[in-house]
Amino acid sequence: MFAVKDKLTEEEVQSGLRSVIKDGLTTQTMATLTGGVFLVAFALKLGASNLVIGLLAAIPPLAQSIQIPSIYLIEKIRNRRVINVWAAASSRIFCLVIALIPFLVSIEAGLVFLIVAILLHTAFAAVGCCSWNSWMRDLVPEDRLGSFFSKRMSFATGLGIPLSLVAGFYIDYWKKLFPDYELYGYSILFFFGFLAGMLGVYFISTIPEPRMAPLDIKANFFKLILQPFNEHNFRMLLIFLGSWNFAVNLAAPFFTVYMLKRLQLDMTFIIALLVLSQITNLAFLRIWGRFTDRFSNKSVLGICGPLFIGCVLAWTFTTLPEKYVLTMPLLVTIHIFMGISTAGVTLASGNIVLKLAPKGYSTTYLAANSFVNSLAAGISPILGGKLADLFTGCELSWTLKWRSPGGELIIPTLNLQQWDFFFFIAFLIGLFSIHRLAMVKEVGEVEEGIVINELISVVKRPIRNFSTAGGLRHMIYYPFLVVKHLKRRKK
């Protein structure tokens, strides 16, 4: 039933790629309904502290370390579809377990069950991910990696946008109708996510698999897993991605907590901001996909990385020291540019690893990348949770004061409290990771200025058609002009 083939026909490849997209849609549905803001809100209702929120964010990446022993399993069985189907099915069963928590145990015990379920869910998913990455490396034509995965991500994001809105309105409506049974509303959401996940398992089972390329040498297992770390260029890539994931995951898991607790925003508005970010993500996915194929993944990362890190720093200005007139406009701006930059970073970082992993050794190289990223992304949210508690009650402010005979004017320019501190720390680590990107070599890479020029021209065309107002056009692509100017100054 799950036989591999020495060579796939073009028709089989196209059929497989369609199934990959269908799996992407069902997986996005599952992730939207069972993760993100809904999982965080569910955990908070169960009484989760900052440290527990950090732990929940750390479990998925830390579980990816299981990919290292999974290499042995894949090389032994050499049938990635079998491994992926069973691993995905086993993983997604635990979405049902999470959905049943309010029905089976007390609120006090529910948090423990949630942590265990997330751990097992992500552990089985990691085994499947190891085989999936290697499988896709051999299935998707190399010259179409960027365009195909940008298409898959576009479709998935396009589905996630209305789904997030509907789920957010549903949760708020459920709370009004049944305020004493709020947890059961999340259970229904998680149950539908479980059904979507199991449908995805069926689509995975229909994807054909080309036979794995034989290894050039019969190396022992330990030499095999160390090989990616011994190659200089791939090691530089691992340093960049590791430091990048540490920076991002130090801050990102707490954006929702920050909006719920510090800014006191309701779920509907938070979902609306996330949807806005997804819309801009969707709008730029195809653009970044074409650019990665036309120019290089490194060039796209060189633009999107600094833009994302700038957004992380901007979170520290959303309170001065409390909500103020610019808080909401700033939140909207942050989510717009986080969507733009995340689209490029996610696509290009995944593609550059696939591109630099040599055929025949792709399983080992991709697993090494997952291990480094998971270690960095796993440690950082736990550290973030500890820092959030450590910085409770701490404040660093910087104000400008003007005093005259007629009175006194005080202008707050910077105010850091609790979460703001590690947002700033994440910004500094992100700058270091962008510096390490310069050490990575990729065939076909070009100057970021060339990509920015092309990006500006692509963005200008629809804006020009939309409005002849020069001010509006300038407002839309002003950030890219700033990046371009900074690049010139570096030269």
C-alpha positions as CSV (number, residue, x, y, z in Angstrom):
1,M,0.0,0.0,0.0
2,F,2.8,2.4,0.9
3,A,5.4,1.2,-1.6
4,V,8.2,3.5,-2.7
5,K,9.1,3.9,-6.4
6,D,12.5,4.3,-8.1
7,K,11.2,7.1,-10.3
8,L,7.9,9.0,-10.2
9,T,6.1,10.0,-13.4
10,E,5.2,13.7,-13.9
11,E,1.6,12.8,-13.3
12,E,2.4,11.1,-10.0
13,V,4.5,14.1,-8.9
14,Q,1.7,16.6,-9.7
15,S,-0.8,14.4,-7.9
16,G,1.5,14.2,-4.9
17,L,1.9,18.0,-4.9
18,R,-1.8,18.5,-4.9
19,S,-2.1,16.1,-1.9
20,V,0.7,18.1,-0.1
21,I,-1.4,21.2,-0.5
22,K,-4.6,19.5,0.8
23,D,-2.6,18.3,3.8
24,G,-1.4,21.9,4.3
25,L,-5.1,23.1,4.4
26,T,-6.2,20.5,7.0
27,T,-3.0,21.0,9.1
28,Q,-3.6,24.7,9.1
29,T,-7.2,24.1,10.2
30,M,-6.0,21.9,13.1
31,A,-3.2,24.4,14.1
32,T,-5.6,27.3,14.0
33,L,-8.3,25.7,16.2
34,T,-6.0,23.9,18.7
35,G,-3.0,26.2,19.0
36,G,-1.9,29.8,19.1
37,V,-4.1,32.3,20.9
38,F,-6.8,29.7,21.7
39,L,-4.3,27.3,23.4
40,V,-2.8,30.2,25.4
41,A,-6.3,31.4,26.5
42,F,-7.3,27.8,27.4
43,A,-4.1,27.4,29.5
44,L,-4.7,30.8,31.3
45,K,-8.3,29.6,32.2
46,L,-6.7,26.5,33.7
47,G,-4.6,28.8,35.9
48,A,-1.3,28.8,33.9
49,S,1.5,31.1,35.2
50,N,4.0,32.9,33.0
51,L,6.4,30.0,33.5
52,V,3.8,27.5,32.4
53,I,3.0,29.5,29.3
54,G,6.7,29.5,28.5
55,L,6.9,25.8,29.1
56,L,4.0,25.2,26.8
57,A,5.7,27.3,24.1
58,A,9.0,25.4,24.7
59,I,7.6,21.8,24.5
60,P,7.0,21.8,20.7
61,P,10.5,22.9,19.7
62,L,12.2,20.8,22.4
63,A,10.3,17.8,21.2
64,Q,11.9,18.2,17.8
65,S,15.1,16.9,19.3
66,I,13.5,13.5,18.8
67,Q,14.3,13.9,15.1
68,I,17.9,12.9,15.8
69,P,17.1,9.3,16.9
70,S,14.4,9.3,14.2
71,I,17.2,9.4,11.6
72,Y,18.1,5.8,12.6
73,L,14.4,4.8,12.2
74,I,14.2,6.4,8.7
75,E,17.5,4.9,7.5
76,K,16.4,1.5,8.9
77,I,12.9,1.4,7.4
78,R,13.5,3.6,4.4
79,N,9.8,4.2,3.9
80,R,9.1,7.8,4.9
81,R,5.4,7.6,4.1
82,V,4.7,4.8,6.5
83,I,6.6,6.6,9.3
84,N,4.8,9.9,8.6
85,V,1.3,8.4,8.5
86,W,1.6,6.6,11.7
87,A,3.4,9.4,13.5
88,A,0.9,12.0,12.3
89,A,-2.1,9.9,13.4
90,S,-0.6,9.2,16.8
91,S,0.2,12.9,17.3
92,R,-3.2,14.2,16.4
93,I,-5.0,11.8,18.7
94,F,-3.8,14.0,21.6
95,C,-5.8,17.0,20.2
96,L,-8.8,14.9,21.2
97,V,-7.3,14.3,24.6
98,I,-6.9,18.1,25.1
99,A,-10.5,18.6,24.1
100,L,-11.7,16.2,26.7
101,I,-9.8,17.7,29.6
102,P,-12.7,19.8,31.1
103,F,-14.9,16.6,30.9
104,L,-12.4,14.2,32.5
105,V,-10.5,16.0,35.2
106,S,-10.7,19.0,37.6
107,I,-9.2,22.4,36.6
108,E,-6.3,21.8,39.0
109,A,-5.3,18.6,37.3
110,G,-6.2,19.9,33.9
111,L,-3.0,21.9,33.5
112,V,-0.9,18.8,34.1
113,F,-2.9,16.8,31.6
114,L,-2.5,19.7,29.1
115,I,1.3,19.7,29.5
116,V,1.5,15.9,29.1
117,A,-0.8,15.9,26.1
118,I,1.1,18.7,24.3
119,L,4.4,16.8,25.1
120,L,3.1,13.6,23.5
121,H,1.4,15.4,20.6
122,T,4.6,17.2,19.6
123,A,6.9,14.2,20.2
124,F,5.0,12.1,17.7
125,A,4.8,15.0,15.3
126,A,8.6,15.4,15.5
127,V,9.1,11.9,14.3
128,G,6.8,12.6,11.4
129,C,8.5,15.9,10.7
130,C,11.9,14.3,10.2
131,S,10.6,11.9,7.6
132,W,8.4,14.6,6.0
133,N,11.3,17.0,5.4
134,S,13.4,14.4,3.7
135,W,10.4,13.2,1.7
136,M,9.6,16.7,0.4
137,R,13.2,17.3,-0.4
138,D,13.0,14.4,-2.9
139,L,9.5,15.0,-4.1
140,V,9.4,18.8,-4.9
141,P,11.5,19.9,-7.9
142,E,14.4,22.1,-6.6
143,D,13.7,24.9,-9.1
144,R,10.1,25.2,-7.7
145,L,10.8,25.0,-4.0
146,G,10.0,28.7,-3.4
147,S,7.0,29.0,-5.6
148,F,5.4,25.7,-4.5
149,F,5.8,26.2,-0.8
150,S,4.7,29.8,-1.0
151,K,1.6,28.6,-2.8
152,R,1.0,26.0,-0.1
153,M,1.5,28.6,2.6
154,S,-0.7,31.1,0.8
155,F,-3.6,28.6,0.6
156,A,-3.2,27.6,4.2
157,T,-3.0,31.2,5.4
158,G,-6.0,32.2,3.3
159,L,-8.0,29.4,5.1
160,G,-6.7,30.4,8.5
161,I,-7.8,34.0,8.2
162,P,-11.6,33.5,8.1
163,L,-11.3,30.4,10.4
164,S,-9.5,32.5,13.1
165,L,-12.2,35.2,12.9
166,V,-15.1,32.7,13.1
167,A,-13.4,30.9,16.0
168,G,-12.7,34.2,17.9
169,F,-16.3,35.4,17.5
170,Y,-17.5,31.9,18.6
171,I,-15.4,32.0,21.8
172,D,-16.6,35.5,22.8
173,Y,-20.2,34.5,22.0
174,W,-19.9,31.3,24.0
175,K,-18.5,33.3,27.0
176,K,-21.6,35.5,26.9
177,L,-24.0,32.6,26.7
178,F,-22.3,30.3,29.1
179,P,-19.9,32.3,31.4
180,D,-19.6,29.4,33.9
181,Y,-18.7,26.9,31.2
182,E,-16.1,28.8,29.2
183,L,-13.6,25.8,29.0
184,Y,-16.2,23.7,27.2
185,G,-16.3,26.2,24.4
186,Y,-12.6,25.6,23.8
187,S,-13.2,21.8,24.0
188,I,-15.6,22.0,21.0
189,L,-13.0,24.1,19.1
190,F,-10.2,21.5,19.8
191,F,-12.5,18.6,18.8
192,F,-13.1,20.1,15.3
193,G,-9.3,20.7,15.1
194,F,-8.8,17.0,15.8
195,L,-11.2,16.0,13.0
196,A,-9.3,18.2,10.5
197,G,-6.0,16.7,11.6
198,M,-7.2,13.2,11.0
199,L,-8.4,14.2,7.5
200,G,-4.9,15.5,6.9
201,V,-3.5,12.0,7.7
202,Y,-5.6,10.6,4.9
203,F,-4.1,13.1,2.4
204,I,-0.6,12.3,3.6
205,S,-1.2,8.6,2.8
206,T,-2.0,9.5,-0.8
207,I,1.3,11.3,-1.5
208,P,3.7,9.1,-3.6
209,E,7.3,8.6,-2.3
210,P,10.4,8.3,-4.5
211,R,13.0,5.9,-3.2
212,M,15.6,7.4,-0.9
213,A,19.0,8.0,-2.5
214,P,21.6,5.5,-1.3
215,L,24.3,6.8,1.0
216,D,27.7,7.2,-0.7
217,I,29.5,5.8,2.3
218,K,28.5,3.4,5.0
219,A,29.2,5.6,7.9
220,N,28.2,4.7,11.4
221,F,25.3,6.5,13.0
222,F,27.3,9.0,15.1
223,K,29.5,10.0,12.2
224,L,26.4,10.5,10.2
225,I,24.7,12.9,12.6
226,L,27.9,14.9,13.1
227,Q,28.4,15.4,9.4
228,P,26.3,18.6,9.0
229,F,28.2,20.2,11.9
230,N,31.5,19.5,10.3
231,E,30.6,21.3,7.0
232,H,31.5,25.0,7.4
233,N,28.8,26.6,5.4
234,F,26.0,24.5,6.9
235,R,27.4,25.1,10.3
236,M,27.2,28.9,9.7
237,L,23.6,28.4,8.6
238,L,22.8,26.5,11.9
239,I,24.4,29.3,14.0
240,F,22.2,31.9,12.2
241,L,19.0,29.9,12.5
242,G,19.7,28.8,16.0
243,S,20.3,32.4,17.3
244,W,17.3,33.6,15.2
245,N,14.9,31.1,16.7
246,F,16.2,31.9,20.2
247,A,15.4,35.6,19.7
248,V,12.0,35.1,18.1
249,N,10.8,32.5,20.7
250,L,12.0,34.6,23.6
251,A,9.4,37.2,22.7
252,A,6.7,35.8,20.4
253,P,5.0,33.3,22.8
254,F,4.2,36.2,25.1
255,F,2.6,38.6,22.6
256,T,-0.8,37.1,23.3
257,V,-0.3,37.1,27.0
258,Y,0.9,40.8,26.8
259,M,-2.2,41.8,25.0
260,L,-4.6,39.9,27.3
261,K,-3.0,40.9,30.6
262,R,-1.1,44.1,30.1
263,L,-3.2,45.8,27.4
264,Q,-6.5,44.2,28.6
265,L,-7.7,43.6,25.0
266,D,-10.6,41.2,24.3
267,M,-10.3,38.1,22.3
268,T,-12.1,39.5,19.2
269,F,-9.7,42.4,18.9
270,I,-6.7,40.2,19.3
271,I,-8.0,37.8,16.6
272,A,-8.6,40.8,14.4
273,L,-5.0,41.9,14.8
274,L,-3.8,38.3,14.0
275,V,-6.0,38.2,11.0
276,L,-4.6,41.5,9.8
277,S,-1.1,40.0,10.1
278,Q,-2.2,36.9,8.2
279,I,-3.7,39.0,5.4
280,T,-0.4,40.9,4.9
281,N,1.4,37.5,5.2
282,L,-0.8,36.1,2.5
283,A,-0.3,39.1,0.2
284,F,3.5,38.8,0.3
285,L,4.0,35.1,0.3
286,R,3.8,34.8,-3.5
287,I,6.1,37.8,-3.8
288,W,8.7,36.3,-1.5
289,G,8.3,32.9,-3.2
290,R,9.1,34.4,-6.6
291,F,12.1,36.3,-5.1
292,T,13.6,33.2,-3.5
293,D,13.5,31.4,-6.8
294,R,14.7,34.4,-8.8
295,F,17.3,35.8,-6.5
296,S,18.1,33.8,-3.3
297,N,16.7,32.8,0.0
298,K,19.6,34.6,1.8
299,S,18.7,37.9,0.1
300,V,15.0,37.6,1.2
301,L,16.2,36.8,4.8
302,G,18.4,39.9,4.7
303,I,15.4,42.1,4.1
304,C,12.7,40.3,6.2
305,G,14.9,39.6,9.2
306,P,15.7,43.2,10.2
307,L,12.1,44.2,9.5
308,F,10.8,41.5,11.9
309,I,13.3,42.3,14.6
310,G,12.3,46.0,14.3
311,C,8.7,44.9,15.0
312,V,9.8,43.1,18.2
313,L,11.4,46.3,19.5
314,A,8.3,48.3,18.6
315,W,6.3,46.3,21.1
316,T,8.1,48.1,23.9
317,F,6.6,51.4,22.8
318,T,2.9,50.2,22.9
319,T,2.7,51.4,26.6
320,L,4.3,54.6,28.0
321,P,3.8,53.3,30.8
322,E,0.1,52.4,30.1
323,K,-2.0,52.4,27.0
324,Y,-2.1,55.8,25.3
325,V,-3.4,57.3,22.1
326,L,-0.9,55.6,19.8
327,T,-1.2,52.2,21.3
328,M,-3.8,50.9,18.9
329,P,-2.3,52.4,15.7
330,L,1.1,51.0,16.7
331,L,-0.3,47.6,17.3
332,V,-1.9,47.6,13.9
333,T,1.4,48.8,12.3
334,I,3.3,46.1,14.1
335,H,1.0,43.3,13.0
336,I,1.1,44.5,9.3
337,F,4.9,44.4,9.1
338,M,5.2,41.3,11.2
339,G,2.9,39.6,8.6
340,I,5.1,40.9,5.7
341,S,8.4,39.8,7.4
342,T,7.2,36.5,8.8
343,A,6.1,35.4,5.3
344,G,9.6,35.9,4.0
345,V,11.5,34.6,7.0
346,T,9.4,31.4,7.2
347,L,9.6,30.6,3.5
348,A,13.2,31.5,2.9
349,S,14.6,29.9,6.1
350,G,12.9,26.6,5.3
351,N,13.9,26.7,1.6
352,I,17.6,27.6,2.3
353,V,17.9,24.5,4.5
354,L,16.4,22.3,1.9
355,K,18.7,23.8,-0.8
356,L,21.9,23.5,1.2
357,A,21.1,19.9,2.4
358,P,22.8,17.5,-0.1
359,K,20.8,14.7,-1.7
360,G,21.5,11.4,-0.1
361,Y,22.2,13.1,3.2
362,S,19.1,15.3,3.4
363,T,17.6,13.4,6.3
364,T,20.7,14.0,8.5
365,Y,21.1,17.6,7.5
366,L,17.5,18.5,8.0
367,A,17.3,16.7,11.3
368,A,20.5,18.6,12.5
369,N,18.8,21.8,11.6
370,S,15.6,20.9,13.4
371,F,17.6,19.8,16.5
372,V,19.5,23.1,16.7
373,N,16.4,25.2,16.1
374,S,14.3,23.2,18.6
375,L,17.0,23.5,21.3
376,A,17.2,27.3,20.8
377,A,13.4,27.7,20.5
378,G,12.8,25.5,23.4
379,I,15.1,27.1,25.9
380,S,14.1,30.7,25.1
381,P,10.4,30.7,26.0
382,I,11.2,29.0,29.4
383,L,13.8,31.7,30.0
384,G,11.2,34.3,28.8
385,G,8.7,33.0,31.4
386,K,11.3,33.2,34.1
387,L,12.3,36.7,33.1
388,A,8.6,37.8,33.0
389,D,8.3,36.8,36.7
390,L,11.8,38.2,37.5
391,F,11.0,41.6,36.0
392,T,7.6,41.9,37.7
393,G,7.6,45.2,39.5
394,C,10.7,46.4,37.8
395,E,10.6,49.6,35.6
396,L,13.1,51.5,33.5
397,S,11.8,54.9,32.2
398,W,13.3,57.7,30.2
399,T,11.5,61.0,30.0
400,L,12.1,64.4,28.6
401,K,11.3,67.3,30.9
402,W,10.8,71.0,29.9
403,R,10.4,73.5,32.7
404,S,9.6,77.2,32.2
405,P,8.0,80.0,34.3
406,G,4.7,79.1,32.8
407,G,4.7,75.5,33.8
408,E,6.3,72.1,33.3
409,L,6.1,69.6,30.4
410,I,7.0,65.9,30.8
411,I,7.3,63.8,27.7
412,P,7.7,60.0,28.2
413,T,10.0,58.6,25.5
414,L,10.7,55.1,26.9
415,N,9.2,52.9,29.6
416,L,10.2,49.2,30.1
417,Q,8.2,47.0,32.4
418,Q,8.1,43.2,32.8
419,W,7.6,41.8,29.3
420,D,9.2,44.9,27.7
421,F,12.6,43.9,29.0
422,F,12.8,40.6,27.2
423,F,11.3,42.1,24.1
424,F,14.3,44.4,24.1
425,I,16.7,41.5,24.8
426,A,15.2,39.5,21.9
427,F,15.8,42.5,19.7
428,L,19.5,42.6,20.6
429,I,19.9,38.8,20.0
430,G,18.0,39.2,16.7
431,L,20.6,41.8,15.6
432,F,23.4,39.3,16.3
433,S,21.6,36.6,14.2
434,I,21.3,39.0,11.2
435,H,25.0,39.5,11.5
436,R,25.6,35.8,11.4
437,L,23.5,35.5,8.2
438,A,26.3,37.3,6.3
439,M,28.6,34.3,6.9
440,V,26.3,31.9,5.0
441,K,27.0,31.3,1.3
442,E,24.2,30.4,-1.1
443,V,24.4,29.9,-4.9
444,G,22.7,32.8,-6.7
445,E,22.6,35.3,-3.8
446,V,22.5,38.9,-4.8
447,E,22.7,42.3,-3.0
448,E,19.7,43.0,-0.9
449,G,19.5,46.4,-2.6
450,I,18.6,44.7,-5.9
451,V,15.8,42.8,-4.2
452,I,14.5,45.9,-2.4
453,N,14.4,47.8,-5.8
454,E,12.4,45.0,-7.3
455,L,10.1,44.7,-4.2
456,I,9.4,48.5,-4.4
457,S,8.5,48.2,-8.0
458,V,6.2,45.2,-7.3
459,V,4.4,47.0,-4.4
460,K,4.1,50.3,-6.4
461,R,2.2,48.8,-9.3
462,P,-1.0,47.8,-7.4
463,I,-0.8,50.9,-5.2
464,R,-0.6,53.2,-8.3
465,N,-3.7,51.5,-9.7
466,F,-5.5,51.9,-6.4
467,S,-4.8,55.6,-5.9
468,T,-3.0,58.4,-7.6
469,A,-2.3,60.0,-4.2
470,G,1.4,60.2,-3.8
471,G,1.2,60.4,-0.1
472,L,-0.6,57.1,0.1
473,R,1.9,55.3,-2.1
474,H,4.8,56.7,-0.1
475,M,3.2,55.6,3.1
476,I,2.9,52.0,1.9
477,Y,6.4,51.4,0.7
478,Y,8.2,53.9,3.0
479,P,9.7,51.1,5.2
480,F,11.3,49.4,2.2
481,L,12.9,52.7,1.3
482,V,14.3,53.0,4.8
483,V,15.8,49.5,4.6
484,K,17.3,50.4,1.2
485,H,18.8,53.6,2.6
486,L,20.4,51.6,5.5
487,K,21.9,49.1,3.1
488,R,23.5,51.9,1.2
489,R,25.0,53.4,4.3
490,K,26.5,50.1,5.2
491,K,28.4,50.1,1.9
